[in-house]
Amino acid sequence: MFDYSLGNICPENNFFGGLMKIAVVGAGISGLSCAYQLAQAGQDVTLFEAGDYFGGHSHTVDVSLDGVTHGVDTGFLVFNHATYPNLVELFERLQVETADSDMSFSVKMPLGGRTLEWAGANLDTVFAQRRNLLSPQFLRMLSDIMRFNRQASALAVSGDMPQTSLGDFLDAHAYGQQFRHWYLLPMAACIWSCPSDQMLAFPITTFLRFCHNHGLLQVNDRPQWRTVRGGSRQYVQKLLAGIPQQRLHCPVLSVRRHSHGGARMIQLETAAGIEHVDHVVMASHSDQSLALLADVRDDERAVLSAVRYQQNRAVLHSDATCLPASRKAWSAWNYQGGPSVNGVTPQVCVHYLINMLQPVPFSTPVIVSLNPIDEPDPARVIDEFSYAHPVFDGPAIAAQGQLATLQGRQHTWFAGAWTGYGFHEDGLKSGLAVAAALNGLAALSHAA
């Protein structure tokens, strides 16, 4: 069963009788799932998307290499059965084909006049550079990894976690700089697509809970990751087939709430004109939703403005020179460290090796580079995109706790991956929860 939990909400019970007219703004996983569930329940729902494709971070593009054309994902790539239960159920219901994926991880880091390279797949890749067998700093890093995994697992299981930041936690327990900069921060930056200084401000409770739930604190028995065969557009297309009213290239310019004849009405100004609906679901990034609310309340502003976003540039290409020099260190996720300013790396750089992440029919390496430090050969660049990822610092986590107080007020609802950990499961869960709440209101209306 889908998880529909939305928290303790108190929506206003202004019903119009019959079906509700609902606008869903934003067609990422949250908006798609919400609109789909509403449409399947018979609601009069319209999905609005400002961009030139539906799917948000589910963005599959066709790549032609080696005489073959095949879909490649550039945003959402992987999931697992343990921590993505709603997504697994959705794929099963839609009969979406999936395949095993690889979540190996490597680090390439400049060290003075040389480069550190290592990967975590096995001992051979850990010591891809044999000189690290005799490096006290490298061996100290490995020791700290094992110590951190033990300590973090114990804290996560007990629930007795300190109310502090990741950086303060590492300082308090004397974790070495090599552990931080050669392992933990690169791994975290890859997961949340944000630079190291922002990760150090991450609340330790949220960080440890996530790592524990995703099996990142153990060497054995990690969950098997999977990917959508043929690209994530396969599930996007199946959801769209169940949503009759879709508006692509149709940005919503403003949302205004007002009363009409004693009932609450929502006015949408779109690129096509003015429309009125009974409810609106803001299924976009929180800062985008805030910008659209023409009559935003103070409590809405406080929550929606608390979540910051990191803009990341994604380059799809086939230039393998960005990967570790030692081929045995090539991994699914390849972190590259770069020059820092006052000890801070301004952006995260990760090279996703699609050939290891998805079942693509290419012998040539296909890579998505996030904020590449060294620009790929222009002759090998296929396309370029921009994605925004939420930054989960203390204010953002606190704002999440207040979101339930906003849901349904003035017939306005909020959904998005920003309401959870920032991943596909979080976006899906929020969209399903809003749809369930609205379908519940419709049921009450019919019963009245």
C-alpha positions as CSV (number, residue, x, y, z in Angstrom):
1,M,0.0,0.0,0.0
2,F,1.2,3.5,-0.7
3,D,2.2,5.6,2.3
4,Y,-0.2,8.6,2.3
5,S,0.9,10.2,5.6
6,L,0.7,14.0,5.4
7,G,0.8,15.0,9.0
8,N,-1.9,16.7,11.1
9,I,-3.6,19.0,8.6
10,C,-6.6,21.1,9.0
11,P,-7.9,22.0,5.6
12,E,-10.8,24.4,5.2
13,N,-14.1,22.6,4.5
14,N,-15.5,24.8,1.7
15,F,-17.0,22.3,-0.7
16,F,-18.6,23.0,-4.1
17,G,-20.4,19.7,-4.5
18,G,-19.6,17.3,-7.3
19,L,-16.0,17.0,-8.6
20,M,-13.3,19.4,-7.6
21,K,-11.4,21.4,-10.2
22,I,-7.7,21.1,-9.3
23,A,-4.6,22.6,-10.7
24,V,-1.2,20.9,-10.2
25,V,1.7,23.2,-10.8
26,G,4.9,21.4,-11.7
27,A,5.4,18.1,-13.5
28,G,8.2,16.4,-11.6
29,I,7.6,13.1,-9.7
30,S,5.5,15.0,-7.1
31,G,3.2,16.7,-9.6
32,L,2.9,13.7,-11.9
33,S,2.0,11.3,-9.1
34,C,-0.4,13.7,-7.5
35,A,-2.2,14.5,-10.8
36,Y,-2.3,10.8,-11.7
37,Q,-3.9,9.8,-8.5
38,L,-6.4,12.6,-8.7
39,A,-7.3,11.8,-12.3
40,Q,-7.7,8.1,-11.5
41,A,-10.2,9.1,-8.8
42,G,-12.2,11.1,-11.3
43,Q,-11.2,14.6,-10.3
44,D,-11.1,17.4,-12.8
45,V,-7.4,17.9,-12.6
46,T,-5.0,19.8,-14.9
47,L,-1.2,19.4,-14.9
48,F,0.8,22.5,-15.7
49,E,4.5,22.4,-16.7
50,A,6.5,25.5,-17.7
51,G,9.3,23.7,-19.4
52,D,9.6,21.7,-22.6
53,Y,9.3,18.2,-21.1
54,F,7.4,16.5,-18.4
55,G,9.3,14.7,-15.6
56,G,11.5,17.2,-13.8
57,H,14.6,15.4,-12.7
58,S,13.3,12.3,-14.6
59,H,14.9,13.4,-17.8
60,T,15.8,10.8,-20.4
61,V,17.5,11.9,-23.6
62,D,18.4,9.9,-26.7
63,V,22.1,9.3,-27.3
64,S,23.5,8.1,-30.6
65,L,26.9,6.3,-30.2
66,D,28.6,3.2,-31.7
67,G,25.9,3.1,-34.4
68,V,23.1,2.8,-31.8
69,T,20.5,5.2,-30.4
70,H,19.3,4.6,-26.8
71,G,17.8,6.6,-24.0
72,V,20.1,7.8,-21.2
73,D,19.0,9.4,-17.9
74,T,20.6,12.6,-16.8
75,G,18.9,13.2,-13.5
76,F,17.0,10.5,-11.5
77,L,18.9,7.3,-12.0
78,V,18.6,4.7,-9.2
79,F,16.3,3.4,-6.5
80,N,16.2,0.4,-4.2
81,H,13.4,-1.8,-2.6
82,A,14.4,-1.1,1.0
83,T,14.1,2.7,1.0
84,Y,11.9,3.5,-2.0
85,P,8.8,1.4,-1.2
86,N,6.3,3.8,-2.8
87,L,8.3,4.1,-6.0
88,V,8.6,0.3,-6.1
89,E,4.9,-0.1,-5.8
90,L,4.3,2.6,-8.4
91,F,6.6,0.8,-10.9
92,E,4.8,-2.5,-10.2
93,R,1.4,-1.0,-10.8
94,L,2.5,0.7,-14.0
95,Q,4.5,-2.4,-15.1
96,V,7.7,-0.5,-15.5
97,E,10.7,-2.7,-16.3
98,T,13.7,-2.2,-14.1
99,A,17.3,-3.6,-14.0
100,D,20.1,-4.0,-11.5
101,S,22.4,-1.0,-11.1
102,D,25.8,-0.4,-9.7
103,M,26.4,2.1,-7.0
104,S,30.2,1.9,-6.7
105,F,32.1,5.1,-5.7
106,S,35.5,6.6,-6.4
107,V,37.5,9.6,-5.3
108,K,40.0,11.6,-7.4
109,M,41.7,14.3,-5.3
110,P,44.7,16.6,-6.1
111,L,47.4,16.3,-3.5
112,G,50.2,18.8,-4.2
113,G,52.0,17.5,-7.2
114,R,50.2,14.2,-7.4
115,T,46.7,12.9,-7.5
116,L,45.0,10.5,-5.0
117,E,42.7,7.9,-6.5
118,W,40.8,5.2,-4.8
119,A,37.4,3.3,-5.1
120,G,35.4,1.4,-2.6
121,A,34.3,-1.7,-4.6
122,N,37.0,-4.1,-3.2
123,L,40.5,-4.1,-1.7
124,D,42.0,-4.0,-5.2
125,T,40.2,-0.8,-6.0
126,V,40.7,0.7,-2.5
127,F,44.4,0.3,-3.2
128,A,44.2,1.1,-6.9
129,Q,47.3,3.2,-6.2
130,R,49.6,0.7,-4.5
131,R,51.6,3.4,-2.8
132,N,48.6,4.0,-0.5
133,L,49.4,0.6,1.2
134,L,52.3,2.5,2.9
135,S,50.5,5.8,3.4
136,P,49.8,6.5,7.1
137,Q,47.3,9.2,6.1
138,F,45.4,6.8,3.8
139,L,45.4,4.0,6.4
140,R,44.1,6.4,9.0
141,M,41.3,7.3,6.7
142,L,40.3,3.7,6.4
143,S,40.4,3.3,10.2
144,D,38.2,6.3,10.6
145,I,35.7,4.9,8.1
146,M,35.3,1.8,10.2
147,R,35.1,3.8,13.4
148,F,32.5,6.2,12.0
149,N,30.4,3.3,10.7
150,R,30.4,1.6,14.1
151,Q,29.6,4.8,16.0
152,A,27.0,6.1,13.5
153,S,25.2,2.7,13.4
154,A,25.0,2.5,17.2
155,L,23.6,6.1,17.4
156,A,21.1,5.4,14.7
157,V,19.9,2.2,16.3
158,S,19.6,3.8,19.8
159,G,18.0,7.0,18.5
160,D,20.2,8.9,21.0
161,M,21.6,11.3,18.5
162,P,23.2,14.7,19.3
163,Q,21.4,17.8,18.1
164,T,24.4,19.3,16.3
165,S,25.8,19.6,12.8
166,L,27.8,17.1,10.9
167,G,30.9,19.3,11.1
168,D,30.6,19.8,14.9
169,F,30.1,16.0,15.3
170,L,33.3,15.2,13.4
171,D,35.2,17.8,15.5
172,A,33.9,16.4,18.7
173,H,34.9,12.9,17.9
174,A,38.3,13.8,16.4
175,Y,37.8,12.4,12.9
176,G,40.8,13.1,10.7
177,Q,40.9,15.6,7.8
178,Q,41.7,12.7,5.4
179,F,38.5,10.9,6.4
180,R,36.5,14.0,5.9
181,H,37.9,15.2,2.6
182,W,38.9,11.9,1.0
183,Y,35.7,10.0,1.9
184,L,32.8,11.3,3.9
185,L,32.3,14.7,2.4
186,P,32.8,13.4,-1.2
187,M,30.3,10.6,-0.6
188,A,27.8,13.1,1.0
189,A,28.3,15.6,-1.8
190,C,27.6,12.9,-4.4
191,I,24.4,11.9,-2.6
192,W,23.0,15.5,-2.1
193,S,24.7,17.2,-5.0
194,C,26.0,20.1,-2.8
195,P,29.5,21.3,-1.9
196,S,31.4,20.2,1.2
197,D,30.9,23.4,3.3
198,Q,27.1,23.0,3.0
199,M,27.4,19.3,4.0
200,L,29.3,20.3,7.2
201,A,26.2,22.3,8.2
202,F,23.9,19.3,7.7
203,P,22.1,18.2,10.9
204,I,23.8,15.1,12.1
205,T,20.6,13.4,13.1
206,T,19.2,13.6,9.6
207,F,22.5,12.6,8.1
208,L,23.0,9.5,10.3
209,R,19.4,8.4,9.9
210,F,19.6,8.6,6.1
211,C,23.0,6.7,6.0
212,H,21.6,4.0,8.3
213,N,18.4,3.5,6.4
214,H,20.3,3.3,3.1
215,G,22.8,0.8,4.3
216,L,25.7,3.2,3.9
217,L,27.2,2.3,7.3
218,Q,27.8,-1.3,6.5
219,V,30.2,-3.1,4.2
220,N,28.0,-6.2,3.6
221,D,24.2,-6.6,3.0
222,R,23.8,-3.3,1.3
223,P,20.6,-2.9,-0.7
224,Q,20.6,-3.8,-4.4
225,W,20.1,-0.6,-6.4
226,R,18.0,-0.7,-9.5
227,T,17.3,1.6,-12.5
228,V,14.5,1.9,-15.0
229,R,15.2,-0.1,-18.2
230,G,15.0,2.3,-21.2
231,G,15.2,5.4,-19.0
232,S,12.9,7.1,-16.5
233,R,10.7,8.5,-19.3
234,Q,9.2,5.0,-19.4
235,Y,7.3,5.6,-16.1
236,V,6.7,9.3,-16.9
237,Q,4.9,8.3,-20.1
238,K,2.8,5.8,-18.3
239,L,1.7,8.4,-15.7
240,L,0.9,10.9,-18.4
241,A,-1.3,8.4,-20.1
242,G,-3.5,8.5,-17.1
243,I,-3.7,12.3,-16.9
244,P,-6.1,13.6,-19.6
245,Q,-5.5,17.3,-19.1
246,Q,-1.8,18.3,-19.5
247,R,-0.4,21.7,-20.3
248,L,3.3,21.7,-21.5
249,H,5.1,25.0,-22.2
250,C,2.4,26.6,-20.1
251,P,4.0,28.4,-17.1
252,V,1.8,29.5,-14.2
253,L,2.8,33.2,-13.6
254,S,0.9,33.8,-10.4
255,V,-1.5,32.2,-7.9
256,R,-4.0,34.3,-6.0
257,R,-6.5,33.0,-3.4
258,H,-9.8,34.7,-2.8
259,S,-13.4,34.1,-1.8
260,H,-16.3,34.0,-4.3
261,G,-19.8,33.7,-3.1
262,G,-18.8,32.4,0.3
263,A,-16.5,29.7,-1.2
264,R,-12.8,29.7,-1.6
265,M,-11.5,30.1,-5.2
266,I,-8.0,30.0,-6.7
267,Q,-7.1,32.3,-9.5
268,L,-4.2,31.2,-11.8
269,E,-2.6,33.5,-14.2
270,T,-1.0,31.3,-16.9
271,A,0.7,32.0,-20.2
272,A,-2.6,31.2,-21.8
273,G,-4.7,33.5,-19.6
274,I,-6.7,33.5,-16.3
275,E,-8.2,30.3,-14.9
276,H,-10.1,29.6,-11.7
277,V,-9.9,26.3,-9.8
278,D,-11.1,25.0,-6.4
279,H,-7.7,23.8,-5.2
280,V,-4.1,24.3,-6.3
281,V,-1.1,21.9,-5.6
282,M,2.2,23.7,-5.7
283,A,4.4,20.7,-6.8
284,S,7.6,22.7,-7.6
285,H,10.7,23.7,-5.6
286,S,9.7,25.7,-2.6
287,D,11.4,28.9,-3.8
288,Q,9.5,28.6,-7.1
289,S,6.2,28.1,-5.2
290,L,6.9,31.1,-3.0
291,A,7.5,33.3,-6.1
292,L,4.2,32.3,-7.6
293,L,2.0,33.1,-4.6
294,A,0.8,36.6,-5.2
295,D,-0.9,36.9,-1.8
296,V,1.6,34.8,0.2
297,R,1.0,34.7,4.0
298,D,3.8,35.2,6.6
299,D,3.7,31.5,7.7
300,E,4.0,30.3,4.1
301,R,6.9,32.7,3.5
302,A,8.7,31.4,6.6
303,V,8.5,27.8,5.5
304,L,9.0,28.1,1.8
305,S,12.0,30.6,2.1
306,A,13.8,28.4,4.6
307,V,14.9,25.9,2.0
308,R,17.9,27.0,-0.1
309,Y,18.9,25.4,-3.5
310,Q,22.2,24.5,-5.1
311,Q,22.2,25.1,-8.9
312,N,24.2,22.3,-10.6
313,R,25.3,22.1,-14.2
314,A,25.1,18.6,-15.8
315,V,27.1,17.9,-18.9
316,L,26.3,14.7,-20.9
317,H,29.4,13.6,-22.8
318,S,31.7,10.7,-23.8
319,D,35.1,12.1,-22.7
320,A,36.6,9.5,-20.3
321,T,39.6,11.7,-19.4
322,C,37.5,13.0,-16.4
323,L,37.5,9.5,-14.8
324,P,40.3,8.2,-12.6
325,A,43.5,7.5,-14.5
326,S,43.5,4.0,-13.1
327,R,40.7,2.2,-14.9
328,K,40.3,-0.2,-12.1
329,A,39.1,2.7,-10.0
330,W,36.3,3.6,-12.5
331,S,33.0,3.5,-10.6
332,A,29.4,4.4,-11.1
333,W,29.9,7.6,-9.1
334,N,33.2,9.3,-9.5
335,Y,33.9,12.3,-7.2
336,Q,36.6,14.7,-8.3
337,G,38.0,17.2,-5.8
338,G,39.3,20.5,-7.0
339,P,40.9,23.7,-5.8
340,S,39.3,25.2,-2.6
341,V,38.9,28.8,-1.5
342,N,39.7,29.2,2.2
343,G,39.2,25.4,2.6
344,V,35.8,25.5,0.8
345,T,35.1,23.8,-2.5
346,P,32.6,26.0,-4.2
347,Q,30.7,23.3,-6.1
348,V,30.6,19.5,-6.1
349,C,32.0,17.7,-9.1
350,V,30.8,14.2,-9.8
351,H,31.1,12.1,-12.9
352,Y,28.3,9.5,-13.3
353,L,29.4,6.6,-15.5
354,I,26.1,5.7,-17.2
355,N,27.5,2.4,-18.6
356,M,27.7,1.1,-15.0
357,L,24.5,2.7,-13.8
358,Q,22.1,1.7,-16.6
359,P,21.9,-1.2,-19.2
360,V,22.9,0.9,-22.2
361,P,24.2,-0.7,-25.5
362,F,27.3,1.4,-25.7
363,S,31.0,0.4,-25.6
364,T,32.0,4.1,-25.5
365,P,31.8,5.5,-22.0
366,V,28.7,7.7,-21.5
367,I,29.1,10.2,-18.7
368,V,27.0,12.8,-16.9
369,S,29.4,15.3,-15.3
370,L,28.0,17.5,-12.5
371,N,29.9,20.8,-12.4
372,P,32.9,19.5,-14.3
373,I,36.2,20.9,-13.0
374,D,37.9,20.1,-16.3
375,E,35.7,20.8,-19.3
376,P,35.0,17.7,-21.5
377,D,36.3,17.8,-25.1
378,P,33.6,19.9,-26.9
379,A,33.6,17.4,-29.7
380,R,32.4,14.7,-27.2
381,V,29.7,16.9,-25.5
382,I,26.2,15.6,-26.3
383,D,24.0,17.9,-24.3
384,E,23.9,20.1,-21.2
385,F,21.3,20.7,-18.5
386,S,20.8,22.6,-15.2
387,Y,19.3,21.0,-12.1
388,A,18.6,22.6,-8.7
389,H,19.0,20.5,-5.5
390,P,17.7,21.5,-2.1
391,V,20.2,22.2,0.7
392,F,19.2,20.5,4.0
393,D,20.6,22.6,6.7
394,G,19.0,23.4,10.1
395,P,16.5,25.9,8.9
396,A,15.3,23.6,6.1
397,I,14.8,20.7,8.5
398,A,12.9,23.0,10.9
399,A,10.7,24.3,8.1
400,Q,9.7,20.7,7.1
401,G,8.3,20.3,10.6
402,Q,6.0,23.2,10.0
403,L,4.8,22.2,6.6
404,A,1.7,20.3,7.8
405,T,0.3,23.6,9.3
406,L,0.1,25.0,5.7
407,Q,-1.4,22.1,3.9
408,G,-4.9,22.8,2.6
409,R,-5.2,26.3,4.0
410,Q,-6.9,28.6,1.4
411,H,-7.2,25.4,-0.6
412,T,-3.4,25.5,-1.3
413,W,-1.2,22.4,-1.0
414,F,2.5,21.9,-1.3
415,A,4.5,18.9,-2.6
416,G,8.0,18.2,-3.6
417,A,11.1,16.2,-2.8
418,W,12.2,19.2,-0.6
419,T,9.6,18.0,1.9
420,G,11.8,14.9,2.8
421,Y,15.4,14.0,2.0
422,G,15.3,15.5,-1.5
423,F,15.1,12.2,-3.4
424,H,12.6,10.6,-5.8
425,E,10.8,8.6,-3.0
426,D,10.3,11.8,-1.1
427,G,8.8,13.6,-4.0
428,L,6.5,10.7,-4.8
429,K,5.4,10.3,-1.2
430,S,4.5,14.0,-0.9
431,G,2.5,13.9,-4.2
432,L,0.6,10.8,-3.1
433,A,-0.1,12.3,0.3
434,V,-1.6,15.5,-1.2
435,A,-3.7,13.5,-3.7
436,A,-5.0,11.3,-0.9
437,A,-6.0,14.3,1.2
438,L,-7.8,15.9,-1.7
439,N,-9.6,12.7,-2.7
440,G,-10.6,12.4,1.0
441,L,-12.1,15.9,0.8
442,A,-14.0,15.0,-2.3
443,A,-15.4,11.9,-0.6
444,L,-16.5,14.0,2.4
445,S,-18.2,16.4,-0.1
446,H,-20.1,13.6,-1.8
447,A,-21.2,12.3,1.7
448,A,-22.4,15.7,2.9
